[in-house]
């Protein structure tokens, strides 16, 4: 009964505040097109990526996100093209499906600095299944809300832009999603605009060498991601350690008052043409920290496809971080 009441409270709160925030992935850079459209084609070879995130599985997996993307360089366009598809299950009653198409232009400023500028056009559709929604006044067997809310759906176009700059070992970028602030209202009520989302991210590679042999022993890869959408502000920072084909690391996520909300650990393996990773979020804020299995599991996979032709000679490949 307590679990049912908790789900009812969370879902009814979300329904009343449907403006909400976008879903996010802890392994930001393994869902790189979702992070910033300027990354389209940045590997200078075709690639396919996929991500799965299961948040708060103790509640019966009501929040599950699926993401898949494909991007490739296109030499005649002096840039890259990409597509990204997402299904975001926001509880048993609400689901959002979106498809993004993006183009990124590569600009070699000089021999050391390259800048990518990306544009994204999207279409999203939200579905509300009233039969799966349990509101607080129905927990005791009443049906007062059933006549007020029925199945609803809403489709809308959306747009985003992004920029990424990088040198040999340093990279940074910024993106802005929901430029036109699309209307999320599923009925004829007041407009419910989706807040714009600002993302600022950056990182670097630091190589450590064996003093005696003078060769690279391992790499350190610190990263930072800042998110701002409406009243929601979040800072994510962490450090990866890369040794041969293995990478592992830890991240912290907190609000601007520097109260830590979650701690993330991850582990992954990378070969020449594929990469996969797993991460787990530990919620450390109330009330979730006192409940078991209220974190998040995340799986990611990346496949690089062979490409004999492309703008490799003219544009430097971005050193993509591992998370």
N, C-alpha and C positions, 0 to 999 in steps of 0.2 A: 504493500500500500504506500509506503514512504517513497519507493522508487517511482510509482505511478504519479504521486503528487508532485515529485520533483520534476519529472518530465512535463507534466501539465503546466507547472509554473513557468518553466523555461520556454516552452513553446508558445504559451499565451503571451509572455513578455516579448518574444520575438515578433509575434503577429502584430502587436500594438506598436512595435518599433521596427517596422519592416525595412526602414532605410538602411540600417545595419552597416556592416563592413564586408569587404571582399574576403573570401577564404584565403589562407596563406599556407605556405609550405615551409617547414623548418629547414629543409635542404634547398634553400633559395636558388642556388646556382646549378642545381640539377633539374630545375624547371625554369630554364634560363629565358625562354621566350615569354613565359608568364611574368617574369620579373621585369623585362625591358624589351620592347620590340626592336631596339637597335642591335640586339644580338643576332638577328636573323642572318644566317650565312656567315657568321663571324669565324667559324671553324675552318672555312674555306674548303669544306668537303661536306657532302650530304650527311645528315645525321637524323636519327629517330630517337626520341626520348619519351619516357612514360613515368608517371608518379602515382602513387596510391597513398592516401592518408586516412587513417581511422582515428577519430578523436573521441575521447571519453567512452571507450568500449564497455565500461561497466554499466552504462545506461542502455545497452543493447545496440550499440553502434548506430546512434541516430545521426551522427555527423561524419559522413564519408565523402572524400573528394577524389575524383579521378581526373588525371590530366595526361594528354598525349600531344606530341608536336612533331613536326618535320620541317627542316629548313635546309637550304642549300645555297651556294653562291651562284650568281648569274653574271657572267663576265660582260655580256653586252650592256647590261644595266649598271655596271660598275658598283655592284652591291649584292644583296642577297634577298631571297624570298622565304617566307615561312608561314606555316599554318599551325594553329593551336586549338585544341578542342578540350572542353572541360565539362564534367558533370559534377555538380555539387549538391549532395543530398543534405539538406538542412533540417534534420529531424524526419520523422515518418510522414509528415504532411507536406513538406515544402521541398521542391527540387528546382535547380536552375541548370540549364544547358546552354552553353555558349560556344561559338565558333569564331576564331580570329584569323584574319589574313593580314600579313604585314610585309613591308618592304624596308630595307635598310640600305642607305647609301654609304660607301666607304670613301673617306677622304684622307689621303696620305699628306699630312701637313708638312712633314719633313722626314728625314731618315729615322728619327727617334719617336715621333708622335703620330698616331693615327686616330681619327675621330669617325665614329659611325653615327648617323642620324636615322632614326626609324619612325615610321608611321604605321598605325594599326587601325583597321576598320573591323568592327565586330557586329554580330547579331546574337542577342541573348533571349531566352524564353524562360519564364518562371511559371511553375505549376503549383497550385494549392489543392491538395486532396482533403476535402472537409471530413470524409469518413474516417481518416486516420488521425484527426486532430482531437485531442481531449482537453477541453477547457475546464477551469476550476469548478464552475457550477455544474459540471456533468459528473464529477467524481462521485457524488452521492446519489447518482441515478436520475438526476434532473436532466431536462433537455431544453432548457431555456435558450441556449445559444444556437441550436441547430437551425432554427428558422431565420436567424440573422446572417449566417455565413454558409455559403455553398461553395462548390468547386469553382475555382477561378484560374485564369491563366493570363499572362501578359508577355508580349514580345516587343522588343525595342532595339534599334541600332545604337552603336556605341563607338567611341573613337579614343585613340591614345597616341602619344608621341614619346620618344625617348632619345637620349644621347649617351654614347659611351666613348670615353677616351682612354688610350692605353699606350704605354711604352713597353720596353722589354719585360719589365717585372712589376710594373705598377698599373693599376686599372681603376677607373671610377666612372660612375654613370648616374643619370637622373632620368626618371620617367614620370609622366602624368597620365593617369587613366581617367575615363569618364569625363572627357572634355566638355561635352554638351549637357552633363548632368541629367541623364534620361529619367523619365517619370516611371516609378515603380508601382504606382497605384493600380490595383487589379480591378477596381470598380470605378464608378463615376464620382467618387469622393474627391477630397482635396488632393492637389498634386503632392507626391512624395518623391522628391528629387534624390537621386543617388549622389552622394557626396563625391567630389573628385578625390583621387588617391595620389599622393605624392610619394615617390620612392627615391631615396638617395642611397647609393651603395658604393663600396670601394674596398680595395684590398691590395695585397702585394705578395710577392714571393721572396723569401730570404733563404739563400742556400748556405748550408753549413758543410765545410770541407774537412776531410781528414788531413790533419797537419802533416803527417809523415808522407802520405802518398799524393797529396794535393788534388784529390778527386772529390767529387760531390758525395757526401754521405747521406744527407737527407735535406728536406725542405720544410720550412715553416711558412704557413699560409694564413696570416691574420686577415679577417674580414669584418666589415660593419655594414648593417642594413638599417635604415631609418624609414619608418612608415608613418604617414599622416593622412587620415581620412576622416573628415568631419571632426568630432570630438575625440577620436581615437588616435593616440600617438604611441608609438612603440619603437624601442631601440633594441636591436639584435647585434651581438658581437661575439666573436669566437676565434679560435685558433685551431687550424689543422696541422697535423704532422704527416708528411708524405715521405715514405721510405720504400723505394723501388715501386712495386705495384700496389702497396697497401697504404691506405690513408685512414686516419682516425682523428678525432677531435672533440671539442666540447664548446657549446654555445650557451650564452645567457640571454634571456629576454626579459625586459622590464619596461615599465612606463616612465614618463619623464620625471616623476618624483623619486626615481631610482629605487623603487620597490621591485625586487626581483619577482617576476611572475612564473617563470619556468626555467628549467635547466635541461639542456639537450646534449645527449651524447650520440655519436654516430661512428660507423665503421664501414669501410668500402674497399673494393678491389677494382683496379683498372688495368686492362690489357691494351694492346695497341688499337683495337677496334671496338672495344666494348667496356662498359663501366657499370657497376651496380653498387647500391649503398642501402644501408638501413640506419634509421635513427629512432630514438625514443625520447619523447618529452616527459619530464617529470614536473607536474604542477606543484608549486610550492606556496600558493596563496590560498587563503580560506575562501570557500569551505572545502575545496577539492583536495587539499593536501592531507586531510584526515580521512579520505576515502580511497579505497584500493582501486587500481586500474582506471584512474581518471585522467591519465595523461594522453599521449597520442603515439601511435605507431606509424612509421612512414617508410615506404619502399620506393626506390627509384632505379631506373635502368636507362642506359644510353648506348646506342649502337651507331658507330661511325661507318659509313659506306665508302668504298674506294672511289676515288675521283681522279682520273688522270689529267684532267684539264681544269683550269680555274685561275683566279687572279692571285696565285701564290707569290709570283715574282714581284708583284707590284704592291701588295698589301700584306702586312704582317698578321699572322694568326694571333687572335687574342689568347692569352694564357688563361684559360678558364679555371677558376677555383673549383675545388672538389666538392663543396657543399653550397 
